Amino acid sequence: MKSTLEIKFIELLKKPVKTSIELQEIEVIGRKLELQYREETSDLISELKEVGYDFNDVWQMVNTKKPYPKAIRILLKYLPKDYHDKNKEGIVRALTVKEAVGIASPLLIVEYNKTPKNKLALRWAIGNAIYATITKNDIESILPIIQDNENGVSRQMFIRALGKIGSEQAESTLIKLLDDDEVILDALNALVKLKSKKAKNKIILLVNHPKSSIRNAAQKALIKYNSCNNLL
């Protein structure tokens, strides 16, 4: 639930024309909100400093190019806490790194499942983190997410993740998703990466799909298929 300060901030930002006083108010409220967000994660930041990482907030981690392997387990410790969505998303995006592979996915999946469906941006960010950190052990846990169309486009990166790590069950699920226009492009992407022989005939049918974006994607997929000797 948004605070009164956040609601005011959003209202001011949405105004197409702003007075000089309103612009000043946006700046003041923005600074206040930033302080609130940082205060909320002060314990997390303190623990990061104890292991040698001099960050002032989680978004500094997201934007740094330096690795932070010792921070992963600390981030996972704080991931389940009831933070503001901005801080929660910052932690999730900070876990979207190779150092979290094989460690972060189980807790990220739990976090996705407990996040309300209306928080689309946050759920999508969690799926993106899964894409970066998935292992074969995660496939069984993400298939129910992918198969539930009520999860909408937040499924996109979960689906693409299956293209990195395949299995027969994953392949079958992806082929079924070629009937789901909401995520069909993501399923195509994953199946091409898997070089799925089983999907090829169904992809051929998509060349006649009513949507031009899907027709074009299917045509490009077939070109990639035909460039692979083992699929000729």
Helices and strands as residue ranges (DSSP letters): H 4-14, H 20-40, H 42-50, H 58-63, G 69-71, H 72-78, H 85-94, G 98-100, H 105-114, H 120-133, G 136-138, H 139-147, G 149-155, H 156-162, H 168-176, G 177-179, H 184-194, H 200-205, G 206-208, H 212-226, G 229-231
